[in-house]
Amino acid sequence: MDGLSKKEVAAAYLFGSAVINAPVVNDLDILLLVYPDIDKNIAYFDLSITKNQTYHIKTKKTIR
């Protein structure tokens, strides 16, 4: 599974500590806007799986 691509994502915004380059906290605040023709449920699932694989996060620890 490749996850989300540039073709699906209209915009992505980071919030909180990621924006101000503050010390790392145990969360990621992101607003992801997908194009209207993309199934938002599938996009969310793909993002969760990709994030978990990239950062080696167990699914049970993923905050939704």
LOTI-177751 format. One line per field, with one value per residue (C-alpha): residue number from 1; residue in one letter; x, y, z. Coordinates in nm, 2 decimals, decimal comma. Example, Ala and Ser with C-alpha at 12.3 -4.5 7.8 and 13.67 -1.06 7.14 Angstrom:
REM LOTI-177751
num <- c(1/2)
residu <- c(a/s)
c1 <- c(1,23/1,37)
c2 <- c(-0,45/-0,11)
c3 <- c(0,78/0,71)
REM end
This chain:
REM LOTI-177751
num <- c(1/2/3/4/5/6/7/8/9/10/11/12/13/14/15/16/17/18/19/20/21/22/23/24/25/26/27/28/29/30/31/32/33/34/35/36/37/38/39/40/41/42/43/44/45/46/47/48/49/50/51/52/53/54/55/56/57/58/59/60/61/62/63/64)
residu <- c(m/d/g/l/s/k/k/e/v/a/a/a/y/l/f/g/s/a/v/i/n/a/p/v/v/n/d/l/d/i/l/l/l/v/y/p/d/i/d/k/n/i/a/y/f/d/l/s/i/t/k/n/q/t/y/h/i/k/t/k/k/t/i/r)
c1 <- c(0,00/0,15/-0,07/-0,19/-0,03/-0,01/-0,30/-0,53/-0,42/-0,54/-0,36/-0,20/-0,15/0,06/-0,04/0,11/0,47/0,55/0,49/0,70/0,98/0,92/1,04/0,87/0,55/0,37/0,12/0,10/-0,15/-0,23/-0,53/-0,54/-0,78/-0,84/-1,01/-1,39/-1,39/-1,16/-1,33/-1,24/-1,27/-1,02/-0,79/-0,79/-0,72/-0,43/-0,29/-0,31/-0,14/0,14/0,20/0,22/0,46/0,68/0,72/0,68/0,37/0,16/-0,20/-0,33/-0,13/-0,26/-0,49/-0,78)
c2 <- c(0,00/0,33/0,55/0,89/1,06/1,42/1,34/1,29/1,56/1,91/2,07/1,97/2,20/2,13/2,27/2,30/2,21/2,10/2,46/2,65/2,39/2,33/2,01/1,70/1,60/1,27/1,38/1,51/1,78/1,79/1,90/1,71/1,82/1,57/1,65/1,61/1,29/1,10/0,88/1,04/0,71/0,54/0,84/0,84/0,47/0,51/0,80/0,60/0,29/0,49/0,69/0,38/0,20/0,51/0,58/0,21/0,29/0,00/0,04/0,02/0,33/0,54/0,82/0,89)
c3 <- c(0,00/-0,11/0,11/0,00/-0,30/-0,42/-0,66/-0,36/-0,12/-0,19/0,11/0,44/0,74/1,05/1,39/1,74/1,82/1,46/1,34/1,59/1,59/1,96/2,15/2,03/2,20/2,15/1,89/1,54/1,47/1,10/0,89/0,56/0,29/0,01/-0,32/-0,33/-0,54/-0,29/-0,04/0,29/0,49/0,26/0,27/0,65/0,66/0,41/0,61/0,94/0,79/0,62/0,94/1,15/0,91/0,87/1,25/1,36/1,57/1,69/1,58/1,93/2,02/1,73/1,85/1,62)
REM end
